Amino acid sequence: MVRTAAAVRAADPDAIFVQVEALGWLWTANEALQPEVERRIAHTYLGLDLYTGRVDESHPLWGYLRQNGASRMRG
C-alpha cells in the first residue's frame, strides 16, 4: 500500500487517498473472555495499524509478528 501510494503520488501529486476499513467490533460481558476479545480486535486492526505505522514494540501483536518472520524494516 505504501509503495502504491508513492507510485500514484509520483504520477499525480494532487491525488487524494481514502482508506476504508470494513471492520467489525467484538464485545463480551464475560470477563474471562476479555483477553480473547482483545486479541481478536488487535488482529482485526492489524492491517490498518501496519499501514498507518502504529506497530512497534508496544503493539499487542509485536511478539506475534516477530515470531512469524516480521522484520523491523520500515517503508
PQR file of N, CA, C, O and H, with PARSE charges and radii, in Angstrom:
ATOM      1  N   MET A   1       0.822  -1.188   0.000 -0.4000 1.5000
ATOM      2  CA  MET A   1       0.000   0.000   0.000 -0.0000 2.0000
ATOM      3  C   MET A   1       0.867   1.254   0.000  0.5500 1.7000
ATOM      4  O   MET A   1       0.560   2.228  -0.686 -0.5500 1.4000
ATOM      5  N   VAL A   2       1.938   1.224   0.763 -0.4000 1.5000
ATOM      6  CA  VAL A   2       2.829   2.382   0.811 -0.0000 2.0000
ATOM      7  C   VAL A   2       3.472   2.617  -0.542  0.5500 1.7000
ATOM      8  O   VAL A   2       3.548   3.754  -1.008 -0.5500 1.4000
ATOM      9  H   VAL A   2       2.187   0.433   1.321  0.4000 1.0000
ATOM     10  N   ARG A   3       3.935   1.551  -1.175 -0.4000 1.5000
ATOM     11  CA  ARG A   3       4.567   1.696  -2.489 -0.0000 2.0000
ATOM     12  C   ARG A   3       3.558   2.120  -3.545  0.5500 1.7000
ATOM     13  O   ARG A   3       3.879   2.902  -4.440 -0.5500 1.4000
ATOM     14  H   ARG A   3       3.874   0.628  -0.797  0.4000 1.0000
ATOM     15  N   THR A   4       2.355   1.611  -3.443 -0.4000 1.5000
ATOM     16  CA  THR A   4       1.308   2.011  -4.378 -0.0000 2.0000
ATOM     17  C   THR A   4       1.007   3.497  -4.234  0.5500 1.7000
ATOM     18  O   THR A   4       0.896   4.214  -5.229 -0.5500 1.4000
ATOM     19  H   THR A   4       2.095   0.976  -2.716  0.4000 1.0000
ATOM     20  N   ALA A   5       0.877   3.953  -3.000 -0.4000 1.5000
ATOM     21  CA  ALA A   5       0.610   5.369  -2.764 -0.0000 2.0000
ATOM     22  C   ALA A   5       1.745   6.230  -3.321  0.5500 1.7000
ATOM     23  O   ALA A   5       1.494   7.281  -3.910 -0.5500 1.4000
ATOM     24  H   ALA A   5       0.967   3.371  -2.192  0.4000 1.0000
ATOM     25  N   ALA A   6       2.985   5.791  -3.137 -0.4000 1.5000
ATOM     26  CA  ALA A   6       4.130   6.556  -3.651 -0.0000 2.0000
ATOM     27  C   ALA A   6       4.090   6.622  -5.182  0.5500 1.7000
ATOM     28  O   ALA A   6       4.377   7.665  -5.769 -0.5500 1.4000
ATOM     29  H   ALA A   6       3.189   4.937  -2.658  0.4000 1.0000
ATOM     30  N   ALA A   7       3.736   5.511  -5.818 -0.4000 1.5000
ATOM     31  CA  ALA A   7       3.669   5.498  -7.282 -0.0000 2.0000
ATOM     32  C   ALA A   7       2.548   6.402  -7.790  0.5500 1.7000
ATOM     33  O   ALA A   7       2.724   7.115  -8.778 -0.5500 1.4000
ATOM     34  H   ALA A   7       3.503   4.664  -5.341  0.4000 1.0000
ATOM     35  N   VAL A   8       1.418   6.374  -7.131 -0.4000 1.5000
ATOM     36  CA  VAL A   8       0.307   7.238  -7.533 -0.0000 2.0000
ATOM     37  C   VAL A   8       0.694   8.694  -7.342  0.5500 1.7000
ATOM     38  O   VAL A   8       0.428   9.522  -8.214 -0.5500 1.4000
ATOM     39  H   VAL A   8       1.275   5.794  -6.329  0.4000 1.0000
ATOM     40  N   ARG A   9       1.316   9.022  -6.218 -0.4000 1.5000
ATOM     41  CA  ARG A   9       1.740  10.410  -5.970 -0.0000 2.0000
ATOM     42  C   ARG A   9       2.772  10.872  -6.996  0.5500 1.7000
ATOM     43  O   ARG A   9       2.783  12.040  -7.384 -0.5500 1.4000
ATOM     44  H   ARG A   9       1.532   8.350  -5.509  0.4000 1.0000
ATOM     45  N   ALA A  10       3.633   9.962  -7.432 -0.4000 1.5000
ATOM     46  CA  ALA A  10       4.619  10.327  -8.459 -0.0000 2.0000
ATOM     47  C   ALA A  10       3.915  10.683  -9.764  0.5500 1.7000
ATOM     48  O   ALA A  10       4.343  11.587 -10.481 -0.5500 1.4000
ATOM     49  H   ALA A  10       3.624   9.013  -7.117  0.4000 1.0000
ATOM     50  N   ALA A  11       2.837   9.969 -10.067 -0.4000 1.5000
ATOM     51  CA  ALA A  11       2.085  10.244 -11.291 -0.0000 2.0000
ATOM     52  C   ALA A  11       1.144  11.426 -11.136  0.5500 1.7000
ATOM     53  O   ALA A  11       0.895  12.162 -12.091 -0.5500 1.4000
ATOM     54  H   ALA A  11       2.490   9.234  -9.485  0.4000 1.0000
ATOM     55  N   ASP A  12       0.620  11.606  -9.921 -0.4000 1.5000
ATOM     56  CA  ASP A  12      -0.343  12.688  -9.675 -0.0000 2.0000
ATOM     57  C   ASP A  12      -0.166  13.204  -8.247  0.5500 1.7000
ATOM     58  O   ASP A  12      -0.766  12.670  -7.314 -0.5500 1.4000
ATOM     59  H   ASP A  12       0.822  11.008  -9.146  0.4000 1.0000
ATOM     60  N   PRO A  13       0.657  14.243  -8.075 -0.5600 1.5000
ATOM     61  CA  PRO A  13       0.922  14.782  -6.743  0.2800 2.0000
ATOM     62  C   PRO A  13      -0.334  15.279  -6.014  0.5500 1.7000
ATOM     63  O   PRO A  13      -0.328  15.408  -4.790 -0.5500 1.4000
ATOM     64  N   ASP A  14      -1.394  15.555  -6.753 -0.4000 1.5000
ATOM     65  CA  ASP A  14      -2.625  16.043  -6.126 -0.0000 2.0000
ATOM     66  C   ASP A  14      -3.615  14.923  -5.801  0.5500 1.7000
ATOM     67  O   ASP A  14      -4.749  15.190  -5.403 -0.5500 1.4000
ATOM     68  H   ASP A  14      -1.399  15.451  -7.747  0.4000 1.0000
ATOM     69  N   ALA A  15      -3.192  13.689  -5.970 -0.4000 1.5000
ATOM     70  CA  ALA A  15      -4.082  12.557  -5.699 -0.0000 2.0000
ATOM     71  C   ALA A  15      -4.535  12.579  -4.244  0.5500 1.7000
ATOM     72  O   ALA A  15      -3.777  12.937  -3.344 -0.5500 1.4000
ATOM     73  H   ALA A  15      -2.271  13.472  -6.294  0.4000 1.0000
ATOM     74  N   ILE A  16      -5.767  12.194  -4.041 -0.4000 1.5000
ATOM     75  CA  ILE A  16      -6.340  12.098  -2.698 -0.0000 2.0000
ATOM     76  C   ILE A  16      -6.634  10.636  -2.422  0.5500 1.7000
ATOM     77  O   ILE A  16      -7.267   9.959  -3.233 -0.5500 1.4000
ATOM     78  H   ILE A  16      -6.384  11.903  -4.772  0.4000 1.0000
ATOM     79  N   PHE A  17      -6.175  10.151  -1.280 -0.4000 1.5000
ATOM     80  CA  PHE A  17      -6.382   8.757  -0.894 -0.0000 2.0000
ATOM     81  C   PHE A  17      -7.435   8.687   0.201  0.5500 1.7000
ATOM     82  O   PHE A  17      -7.451   9.501   1.124 -0.5500 1.4000
ATOM     83  H   PHE A  17      -5.661  10.701  -0.622  0.4000 1.0000
ATOM     84  N   VAL A  18      -8.300   7.713   0.081 -0.4000 1.5000
ATOM     85  CA  VAL A  18      -9.307   7.464   1.103 -0.0000 2.0000
ATOM     86  C   VAL A  18      -9.155   6.012   1.533  0.5500 1.7000
ATOM     87  O   VAL A  18      -9.344   5.097   0.731 -0.5500 1.4000
ATOM     88  H   VAL A  18      -8.287   7.052  -0.669  0.4000 1.0000
ATOM     89  N   GLN A  19      -8.820   5.808   2.776 -0.4000 1.5000
ATOM     90  CA  GLN A  19      -8.648   4.459   3.309 -0.0000 2.0000
ATOM     91  C   GLN A  19      -9.924   4.050   4.032  0.5500 1.7000
ATOM     92  O   GLN A  19     -10.357   4.726   4.965 -0.5500 1.4000
ATOM     93  H   GLN A  19      -8.667   6.551   3.428  0.4000 1.0000
ATOM     94  N   VAL A  20     -10.520   2.956   3.604 -0.4000 1.5000
ATOM     95  CA  VAL A  20     -11.758   2.479   4.206 -0.0000 2.0000
ATOM     96  C   VAL A  20     -11.523   1.077   4.737  0.5500 1.7000
ATOM     97  O   VAL A  20     -11.058   0.197   4.014 -0.5500 1.4000
ATOM     98  H   VAL A  20     -10.169   2.407   2.846  0.4000 1.0000
ATOM     99  N   GLU A  21     -11.840   0.882   5.972 -0.4000 1.5000
ATOM    100  CA  GLU A  21     -11.755  -0.439   6.584 -0.0000 2.0000
ATOM    101  C   GLU A  21     -13.141  -0.855   7.024  0.5500 1.7000
ATOM    102  O   GLU A  21     -13.786  -0.150   7.801 -0.5500 1.4000
ATOM    103  H   GLU A  21     -12.218   1.597   6.560  0.4000 1.0000
ATOM    104  N   ALA A  22     -13.598  -1.975   6.543 -0.4000 1.5000
ATOM    105  CA  ALA A  22     -14.897  -2.504   6.947 -0.0000 2.0000
ATOM    106  C   ALA A  22     -14.657  -3.495   8.082  0.5500 1.7000
ATOM    107  O   ALA A  22     -14.638  -4.709   7.878 -0.5500 1.4000
ATOM    108  H   ALA A  22     -13.074  -2.547   5.912  0.4000 1.0000
ATOM    109  N   LEU A  23     -14.478  -2.956   9.260 -0.4000 1.5000
ATOM    110  CA  LEU A  23     -14.126  -3.782  10.409 -0.0000 2.0000
ATOM    111  C   LEU A  23     -15.315  -3.954  11.338  0.5500 1.7000
ATOM    112  O   LEU A  23     -16.156  -3.065  11.476 -0.5500 1.4000
ATOM    113  H   LEU A  23     -14.493  -1.970   9.426  0.4000 1.0000
ATOM    114  N   GLY A  24     -15.363  -5.089  11.955 -0.4000 1.5000
ATOM    115  CA  GLY A  24     -16.397  -5.343  12.950 -0.0000 2.0000
ATOM    116  C   GLY A  24     -15.893  -4.980  14.335  0.5500 1.7000
ATOM    117  O   GLY A  24     -14.775  -4.489  14.492 -0.5500 1.4000
ATOM    118  H   GLY A  24     -14.680  -5.811  11.843  0.4000 1.0000
ATOM    119  N   TRP A  25     -16.707  -5.218  15.313 -0.4000 1.5000
ATOM    120  CA  TRP A  25     -16.318  -4.950  16.685 -0.0000 2.0000
ATOM    121  C   TRP A  25     -16.789  -6.100  17.546  0.5500 1.7000
ATOM    122  O   TRP A  25     -17.883  -6.628  17.344 -0.5500 1.4000
ATOM    123  H   TRP A  25     -17.615  -5.617  15.185  0.4000 1.0000
ATOM    124  N   LEU A  26     -15.973  -6.490  18.501 -0.4000 1.5000
ATOM    125  CA  LEU A  26     -16.319  -7.568  19.421 -0.0000 2.0000
ATOM    126  C   LEU A  26     -16.490  -7.013  20.824  0.5500 1.7000
ATOM    127  O   LEU A  26     -15.843  -6.040  21.211 -0.5500 1.4000
ATOM    128  H   LEU A  26     -15.084  -6.061  18.665  0.4000 1.0000
ATOM    129  N   TRP A  27     -17.362  -7.644  21.565 -0.4000 1.5000
ATOM    130  CA  TRP A  27     -17.610  -7.231  22.940 -0.0000 2.0000
ATOM    131  C   TRP A  27     -18.071  -8.449  23.708  0.5500 1.7000
ATOM    132  O   TRP A  27     -18.717  -9.334  23.147 -0.5500 1.4000
ATOM    133  H   TRP A  27     -17.887  -8.434  21.250  0.4000 1.0000
ATOM    134  N   THR A  28     -17.743  -8.500  24.988 -0.4000 1.5000
ATOM    135  CA  THR A  28     -18.231  -9.568  25.846 -0.0000 2.0000
ATOM    136  C   THR A  28     -18.498  -9.035  27.238  0.5500 1.7000
ATOM    137  O   THR A  28     -17.795  -8.150  27.727 -0.5500 1.4000
ATOM    138  H   THR A  28     -17.218  -7.781  25.443  0.4000 1.0000
ATOM    139  N   ALA A  29     -19.506  -9.577  27.859 -0.4000 1.5000
ATOM    140  CA  ALA A  29     -19.788  -9.263  29.261 -0.0000 2.0000
ATOM    141  C   ALA A  29     -19.052 -10.235  30.170  0.5500 1.7000
ATOM    142  O   ALA A  29     -18.976 -10.027  31.381 -0.5500 1.4000
ATOM    143  H   ALA A  29     -20.077 -10.296  27.462  0.4000 1.0000
ATOM    144  N   ASN A  30     -18.513 -11.291  29.587 -0.4000 1.5000
ATOM    145  CA  ASN A  30     -17.807 -12.315  30.347 -0.0000 2.0000
ATOM    146  C   ASN A  30     -16.336 -11.916  30.471  0.5500 1.7000
ATOM    147  O   ASN A  30     -15.587 -11.997  29.498 -0.5500 1.4000
ATOM    148  H   ASN A  30     -18.574 -11.460  28.603  0.4000 1.0000
ATOM    149  N   GLU A  31     -15.925 -11.492  31.652 -0.4000 1.5000
ATOM    150  CA  GLU A  31     -14.550 -11.004  31.833 -0.0000 2.0000
ATOM    151  C   GLU A  31     -13.508 -12.075  31.566  0.5500 1.7000
ATOM    152  O   GLU A  31     -12.373 -11.753  31.213 -0.5500 1.4000
ATOM    153  H   GLU A  31     -16.534 -11.426  32.443  0.4000 1.0000
ATOM    154  N   ALA A  32     -13.865 -13.331  31.726 -0.4000 1.5000
ATOM    155  CA  ALA A  32     -12.915 -14.407  31.439 -0.0000 2.0000
ATOM    156  C   ALA A  32     -12.581 -14.468  29.950  0.5500 1.7000
ATOM    157  O   ALA A  32     -11.509 -14.944  29.575 -0.5500 1.4000
ATOM    158  H   ALA A  32     -14.787 -13.592  32.013  0.4000 1.0000
ATOM    159  N   LEU A  33     -13.479 -13.996  29.111 -0.4000 1.5000
ATOM    160  CA  LEU A  33     -13.258 -14.000  27.667 -0.0000 2.0000
ATOM    161  C   LEU A  33     -12.603 -12.718  27.156  0.5500 1.7000
ATOM    162  O   LEU A  33     -12.239 -12.643  25.983 -0.5500 1.4000
ATOM    163  H   LEU A  33     -14.349 -13.609  29.416  0.4000 1.0000
ATOM    164  N   GLN A  34     -12.447 -11.718  28.004 -0.4000 1.5000
ATOM    165  CA  GLN A  34     -11.928 -10.423  27.571 -0.0000 2.0000
ATOM    166  C   GLN A  34     -10.552 -10.500  26.908  0.5500 1.7000
ATOM    167  O   GLN A  34     -10.347  -9.835  25.892 -0.5500 1.4000
ATOM    168  H   GLN A  34     -12.742 -11.778  28.958  0.4000 1.0000
ATOM    169  N   PRO A  35      -9.592 -11.282  27.434 -0.5600 1.5000
ATOM    170  CA  PRO A  35      -8.296 -11.363  26.736  0.2800 2.0000
ATOM    171  C   PRO A  35      -8.428 -11.883  25.299  0.5500 1.7000
ATOM    172  O   PRO A  35      -7.732 -11.405  24.404 -0.5500 1.4000
ATOM    173  N   GLU A  36      -9.308 -12.848  25.077 -0.4000 1.5000
ATOM    174  CA  GLU A  36      -9.520 -13.362  23.723 -0.0000 2.0000
ATOM    175  C   GLU A  36     -10.171 -12.309  22.835  0.5500 1.7000
ATOM    176  O   GLU A  36      -9.812 -12.183  21.664 -0.5500 1.4000
ATOM    177  H   GLU A  36      -9.874 -13.237  25.805  0.4000 1.0000
ATOM    178  N   VAL A  37     -11.110 -11.562  23.367 -0.4000 1.5000
ATOM    179  CA  VAL A  37     -11.748 -10.482  22.608 -0.0000 2.0000
ATOM    180  C   VAL A  37     -10.704  -9.444  22.214  0.5500 1.7000
ATOM    181  O   VAL A  37     -10.678  -9.003  21.065 -0.5500 1.4000
ATOM    182  H   VAL A  37     -11.401 -11.665  24.318  0.4000 1.0000
ATOM    183  N   GLU A  38      -9.854  -9.051  23.138 -0.4000 1.5000
ATOM    184  CA  GLU A  38      -8.821  -8.053  22.845 -0.0000 2.0000
ATOM    185  C   GLU A  38      -7.827  -8.566  21.806  0.5500 1.7000
ATOM    186  O   GLU A  38      -7.374  -7.805  20.952 -0.5500 1.4000
ATOM    187  H   GLU A  38      -9.876  -9.409  24.072  0.4000 1.0000
ATOM    188  N   ARG A  39      -7.485  -9.860  21.875 -0.4000 1.5000
ATOM    189  CA  ARG A  39      -6.577 -10.443  20.883 -0.0000 2.0000
ATOM    190  C   ARG A  39      -7.221 -10.401  19.493  0.5500 1.7000
ATOM    191  O   ARG A  39      -6.568 -10.053  18.509 -0.5500 1.4000
ATOM    192  H   ARG A  39      -7.853 -10.479  22.569  0.4000 1.0000
ATOM    193  N   ARG A  40      -8.494 -10.754  19.423 -0.4000 1.5000
ATOM    194  CA  ARG A  40      -9.175 -10.743  18.126 -0.0000 2.0000
ATOM    195  C   ARG A  40      -9.333  -9.331  17.575  0.5500 1.7000
ATOM    196  O   ARG A  40      -9.220  -9.124  16.367 -0.5500 1.4000
ATOM    197  H   ARG A  40      -9.025 -11.036  20.222  0.4000 1.0000
ATOM    198  N   ILE A  41      -9.589  -8.369  18.433 -0.4000 1.5000
ATOM    199  CA  ILE A  41      -9.683  -6.980  17.987 -0.0000 2.0000
ATOM    200  C   ILE A  41      -8.334  -6.512  17.444  0.5500 1.7000
ATOM    201  O   ILE A  41      -8.272  -5.846  16.410 -0.5500 1.4000
ATOM    202  H   ILE A  41      -9.681  -8.537  19.414  0.4000 1.0000
ATOM    203  N   ALA A  42      -7.251  -6.863  18.148 -0.4000 1.5000
ATOM    204  CA  ALA A  42      -5.914  -6.483  17.682 -0.0000 2.0000
ATOM    205  C   ALA A  42      -5.641  -7.069  16.298  0.5500 1.7000
ATOM    206  O   ALA A  42      -5.082  -6.386  15.440 -0.5500 1.4000
ATOM    207  H   ALA A  42      -7.301  -7.403  18.987  0.4000 1.0000
ATOM    208  N   HIS A  43      -6.027  -8.323  16.073 -0.4000 1.5000
ATOM    209  CA  HIS A  43      -5.844  -8.943  14.758 -0.0000 2.0000
ATOM    210  C   HIS A  43      -6.706  -8.251  13.703  0.5500 1.7000
ATOM    211  O   HIS A  43      -6.272  -8.081  12.564 -0.5500 1.4000
ATOM    212  H   HIS A  43      -6.481  -8.878  16.771  0.4000 1.0000
ATOM    213  N   THR A  44      -7.902  -7.858  14.068 -0.4000 1.5000
ATOM    214  CA  THR A  44      -8.803  -7.181  13.131 -0.0000 2.0000
ATOM    215  C   THR A  44      -8.187  -5.886  12.615  0.5500 1.7000
ATOM    216  O   THR A  44      -8.307  -5.558  11.435 -0.5500 1.4000
ATOM    217  H   THR A  44      -8.254  -7.997  14.993  0.4000 1.0000
ATOM    218  N   TYR A  45      -7.530  -5.157  13.504 -0.4000 1.5000
ATOM    219  CA  TYR A  45      -6.971  -3.847  13.144 -0.0000 2.0000
ATOM    220  C   TYR A  45      -5.506  -3.910  12.716  0.5500 1.7000
ATOM    221  O   TYR A  45      -4.906  -2.873  12.435 -0.5500 1.4000
ATOM    222  H   TYR A  45      -7.433  -5.422  14.463  0.4000 1.0000
ATOM    223  N   LEU A  46      -4.927  -5.092  12.662 -0.4000 1.5000
ATOM    224  CA  LEU A  46      -3.503  -5.199  12.374 -0.0000 2.0000
ATOM    225  C   LEU A  46      -3.124  -4.592  11.021  0.5500 1.7000
ATOM    226  O   LEU A  46      -2.136  -3.862  10.934 -0.5500 1.4000
ATOM    227  H   LEU A  46      -5.414  -5.934  12.891  0.4000 1.0000
ATOM    228  N   GLY A  47      -3.884  -4.877   9.976 -0.4000 1.5000
ATOM    229  CA  GLY A  47      -3.564  -4.308   8.658 -0.0000 2.0000
ATOM    230  C   GLY A  47      -3.543  -2.793   8.685  0.5500 1.7000
ATOM    231  O   GLY A  47      -2.630  -2.168   8.146 -0.5500 1.4000
ATOM    232  H   GLY A  47      -4.686  -5.469  10.047  0.4000 1.0000
ATOM    233  N   LEU A  48      -4.548  -2.202   9.312 -0.4000 1.5000
ATOM    234  CA  LEU A  48      -4.607  -0.745   9.423 -0.0000 2.0000
ATOM    235  C   LEU A  48      -3.463  -0.212  10.285  0.5500 1.7000
ATOM    236  O   LEU A  48      -2.857   0.808   9.957 -0.5500 1.4000
ATOM    237  H   LEU A  48      -5.290  -2.710   9.750  0.4000 1.0000
ATOM    238  N   ASP A  49      -3.172  -0.898  11.374 -0.4000 1.5000
ATOM    239  CA  ASP A  49      -2.062  -0.472  12.241 -0.0000 2.0000
ATOM    240  C   ASP A  49      -0.731  -0.523  11.501  0.5500 1.7000
ATOM    241  O   ASP A  49       0.093   0.380  11.643 -0.5500 1.4000
ATOM    242  H   ASP A  49      -3.664  -1.727  11.640  0.4000 1.0000
ATOM    243  N   LEU A  50      -0.518  -1.572  10.715 -0.4000 1.5000
ATOM    244  CA  LEU A  50       0.715  -1.659   9.930 -0.0000 2.0000
ATOM    245  C   LEU A  50       0.784  -0.547   8.895  0.5500 1.7000
ATOM    246  O   LEU A  50       1.821   0.097   8.734 -0.5500 1.4000
ATOM    247  H   LEU A  50      -1.187  -2.306  10.600  0.4000 1.0000
ATOM    248  N   TYR A  51      -0.309  -0.324   8.201 -0.4000 1.5000
ATOM    249  CA  TYR A  51      -0.369   0.691   7.141 -0.0000 2.0000
ATOM    250  C   TYR A  51      -0.129   2.093   7.674  0.5500 1.7000
ATOM    251  O   TYR A  51       0.503   2.918   7.013 -0.5500 1.4000
ATOM    252  H   TYR A  51      -1.151  -0.847   8.332  0.4000 1.0000
ATOM    253  N   THR A  52      -0.635   2.360   8.873 -0.4000 1.5000
ATOM    254  CA  THR A  52      -0.513   3.708   9.437 -0.0000 2.0000
ATOM    255  C   THR A  52       0.699   3.857  10.351  0.5500 1.7000
ATOM    256  O   THR A  52       0.870   4.900  10.982 -0.5500 1.4000
ATOM    257  H   THR A  52      -1.149   1.690   9.409  0.4000 1.0000
ATOM    258  N   GLY A  53       1.533   2.838  10.429 -0.4000 1.5000
ATOM    259  CA  GLY A  53       2.774   2.950  11.197 -0.0000 2.0000
ATOM    260  C   GLY A  53       2.595   2.888  12.700  0.5500 1.7000
ATOM    261  O   GLY A  53       3.418   3.434  13.435 -0.5500 1.4000
ATOM    262  H   GLY A  53       1.394   1.990   9.916  0.4000 1.0000
ATOM    263  N   ARG A  54       1.560   2.249  13.171 -0.4000 1.5000
ATOM    264  CA  ARG A  54       1.308   2.171  14.613 -0.0000 2.0000
ATOM    265  C   ARG A  54       1.813   0.884  15.251  0.5500 1.7000
ATOM    266  O   ARG A  54       1.485   0.590  16.401 -0.5500 1.4000
ATOM    267  H   ARG A  54       0.892   1.805  12.573  0.4000 1.0000
ATOM    268  N   VAL A  55       2.607   0.117  14.514 -0.4000 1.5000
ATOM    269  CA  VAL A  55       3.116  -1.138  15.072 -0.0000 2.0000
ATOM    270  C   VAL A  55       4.571  -0.940  15.470  0.5500 1.7000
ATOM    271  O   VAL A  55       5.436  -0.704  14.626 -0.5500 1.4000
ATOM    272  H   VAL A  55       2.874   0.356  13.581  0.4000 1.0000
ATOM    273  N   ASP A  56       4.822  -1.040  16.757 -0.4000 1.5000
ATOM    274  CA  ASP A  56       6.172  -1.004  17.291 -0.0000 2.0000
ATOM    275  C   ASP A  56       6.213  -1.974  18.467  0.5500 1.7000
ATOM    276  O   ASP A  56       5.295  -2.776  18.641 -0.5500 1.4000
ATOM    277  H   ASP A  56       4.119  -1.232  17.442  0.4000 1.0000
ATOM    278  N   GLU A  57       7.255  -1.907  19.264 -0.4000 1.5000
ATOM    279  CA  GLU A  57       7.425  -2.844  20.373 -0.0000 2.0000
ATOM    280  C   GLU A  57       6.282  -2.800  21.382  0.5500 1.7000
ATOM    281  O   GLU A  57       6.096  -3.760  22.129 -0.5500 1.4000
ATOM    282  H   GLU A  57       8.000  -1.256  19.123  0.4000 1.0000
ATOM    283  N   SER A  58       5.517  -1.720  21.424 -0.4000 1.5000
ATOM    284  CA  SER A  58       4.420  -1.617  22.384 -0.0000 2.0000
ATOM    285  C   SER A  58       3.091  -2.168  21.836  0.5500 1.7000
ATOM    286  O   SER A  58       2.114  -2.273  22.577 -0.5500 1.4000
ATOM    287  H   SER A  58       5.669  -0.940  20.817  0.4000 1.0000
ATOM    288  N   HIS A  59       3.057  -2.514  20.557 -0.4000 1.5000
ATOM    289  CA  HIS A  59       1.826  -3.033  19.952 -0.0000 2.0000
ATOM    290  C   HIS A  59       1.532  -4.420  20.524  0.5500 1.7000
ATOM    291  O   HIS A  59       2.456  -5.205  20.733 -0.5500 1.4000
ATOM    292  H   HIS A  59       3.851  -2.428  19.956  0.4000 1.0000
ATOM    293  N   PRO A  60       0.253  -4.735  20.783 -0.5600 1.5000
ATOM    294  CA  PRO A  60      -0.073  -6.038  21.373  0.2800 2.0000
ATOM    295  C   PRO A  60       0.310  -7.246  20.512  0.5500 1.7000
ATOM    296  O   PRO A  60       0.430  -8.356  21.030 -0.5500 1.4000
ATOM    297  N   LEU A  61       0.502  -7.043  19.214 -0.4000 1.5000
ATOM    298  CA  LEU A  61       0.875  -8.163  18.351 -0.0000 2.0000
ATOM    299  C   LEU A  61       2.330  -8.126  17.907  0.5500 1.7000
ATOM    300  O   LEU A  61       2.715  -8.868  17.003 -0.5500 1.4000
ATOM    301  H   LEU A  61       0.404  -6.141  18.793  0.4000 1.0000
ATOM    302  N   TRP A  62       3.136  -7.286  18.520 -0.4000 1.5000
ATOM    303  CA  TRP A  62       4.552  -7.183  18.157 -0.0000 2.0000
ATOM    304  C   TRP A  62       5.240  -8.546  18.263  0.5500 1.7000
ATOM    305  O   TRP A  62       5.913  -8.977  17.326 -0.5500 1.4000
ATOM    306  H   TRP A  62       2.823  -6.684  19.255  0.4000 1.0000
ATOM    307  N   GLY A  63       5.075  -9.209  19.380 -0.4000 1.5000
ATOM    308  CA  GLY A  63       5.707 -10.520  19.569 -0.0000 2.0000
ATOM    309  C   GLY A  63       5.227 -11.530  18.553  0.5500 1.7000
ATOM    310  O   GLY A  63       6.026 -12.296  18.014 -0.5500 1.4000
ATOM    311  H   GLY A  63       4.529  -8.858  20.141  0.4000 1.0000
ATOM    312  N   TYR A  64       3.950 -11.543  18.285 -0.4000 1.5000
ATOM    313  CA  TYR A  64       3.364 -12.446  17.287 -0.0000 2.0000
ATOM    314  C   TYR A  64       3.987 -12.185  15.920  0.5500 1.7000
ATOM    315  O   TYR A  64       4.360 -13.126  15.220 -0.5500 1.4000
ATOM    316  H   TYR A  64       3.301 -10.920  18.722  0.4000 1.0000
ATOM    317  N   LEU A  65       4.100 -10.929  15.539 -0.4000 1.5000
ATOM    318  CA  LEU A  65       4.671 -10.587  14.237 -0.0000 2.0000
ATOM    319  C   LEU A  65       6.129 -11.023  14.142  0.5500 1.7000
ATOM    320  O   LEU A  65       6.546 -11.606  13.141 -0.5500 1.4000
ATOM    321  H   LEU A  65       3.797 -10.164  16.107  0.4000 1.0000
ATOM    322  N   ARG A  66       6.890 -10.742  15.176 -0.4000 1.5000
ATOM    323  CA  ARG A  66       8.319 -11.088  15.177 -0.0000 2.0000
ATOM    324  C   ARG A  66       8.505 -12.604  15.125  0.5500 1.7000
ATOM    325  O   ARG A  66       9.385 -13.100  14.421 -0.5500 1.4000
ATOM    326  H   ARG A  66       6.551 -10.269  15.989  0.4000 1.0000
ATOM    327  N   GLN A  67       7.675 -13.340  15.873 -0.4000 1.5000
ATOM    328  CA  GLN A  67       7.771 -14.805  15.876 -0.0000 2.0000
ATOM    329  C   GLN A  67       7.403 -15.401  14.527  0.5500 1.7000
ATOM    330  O   GLN A  67       7.784 -16.530  14.219 -0.5500 1.4000
ATOM    331  H   GLN A  67       6.960 -12.937  16.446  0.4000 1.0000
ATOM    332  N   ASN A  68       6.668 -14.650  13.727 -0.4000 1.5000
ATOM    333  CA  ASN A  68       6.219 -15.146  12.434 -0.0000 2.0000
ATOM    334  C   ASN A  68       6.945 -14.493  11.265  0.5500 1.7000
ATOM    335  O   ASN A  68       6.430 -14.461  10.148 -0.5500 1.4000
ATOM    336  H   ASN A  68       6.359 -13.733  13.977  0.4000 1.0000
ATOM    337  N   GLY A  69       8.139 -13.975  11.523 -0.4000 1.5000
ATOM    338  CA  GLY A  69       9.012 -13.532  10.456 -0.0000 2.0000
ATOM    339  C   GLY A  69       9.005 -12.049  10.115  0.5500 1.7000
ATOM    340  O   GLY A  69       9.717 -11.637   9.199 -0.5500 1.4000
ATOM    341  H   GLY A  69       8.558 -14.001  12.431  0.4000 1.0000
ATOM    342  N   ALA A  70       8.239 -11.245  10.808 -0.4000 1.5000
ATOM    343  CA  ALA A  70       8.233  -9.795  10.522 -0.0000 2.0000
ATOM    344  C   ALA A  70       9.568  -9.194  10.947  0.5500 1.7000
ATOM    345  O   ALA A  70      10.156  -9.593  11.953 -0.5500 1.4000
ATOM    346  H   ALA A  70       7.661 -11.579  11.553  0.4000 1.0000
ATOM    347  N   SER A  71      10.027  -8.239  10.169 -0.4000 1.5000
ATOM    348  CA  SER A  71      11.266  -7.535  10.495 -0.0000 2.0000
ATOM    349  C   SER A  71      10.965  -6.116  10.950  0.5500 1.7000
ATOM    350  O   SER A  71       9.810  -5.692  10.948 -0.5500 1.4000
ATOM    351  H   SER A  71       9.549  -7.915   9.352  0.4000 1.0000
ATOM    352  N   ARG A  72      11.974  -5.400  11.330 -0.4000 1.5000
ATOM    353  CA  ARG A  72      11.823  -4.010  11.748 -0.0000 2.0000
ATOM    354  C   ARG A  72      11.879  -3.066  10.554  0.5500 1.7000
ATOM    355  O   ARG A  72      11.879  -1.850  10.742 -0.5500 1.4000
ATOM    356  H   ARG A  72      12.913  -5.744  11.332  0.4000 1.0000
ATOM    357  N   MET A  73      11.926  -3.582   9.351 -0.4000 1.5000
ATOM    358  CA  MET A  73      12.040  -2.756   8.152 -0.0000 2.0000
ATOM    359  C   MET A  73      10.902  -1.759   8.065  0.5500 1.7000
ATOM    360  O   MET A  73       9.752  -2.085   8.361 -0.5500 1.4000
ATOM    361  H   MET A  73      11.926  -4.571   9.199  0.4000 1.0000
ATOM    362  N   ARG A  74      11.224  -0.557   7.663 -0.4000 1.5000
ATOM    363  CA  ARG A  74      10.227   0.489   7.516 -0.0000 2.0000
ATOM    364  C   ARG A  74      10.132   0.890   6.049  0.5500 1.7000
ATOM    365  O   ARG A  74      11.131   0.898   5.330 -0.5500 1.4000
ATOM    366  H   ARG A  74      12.158  -0.292   7.423  0.4000 1.0000
ATOM    367  N   GLY A  75       8.900   1.227   5.609 -0.4000 1.5000
ATOM    368  CA  GLY A  75       8.675   1.610   4.217 -0.0000 2.0000
ATOM    369  C   GLY A  75       8.948   3.020   4.011  0.5500 1.7000
ATOM    370  O   GLY A  75       8.811   3.519   2.894 -0.5500 1.4000
ATOM    371  H   GLY A  75       8.088   1.221   6.193  0.4000 1.0000
TER
END
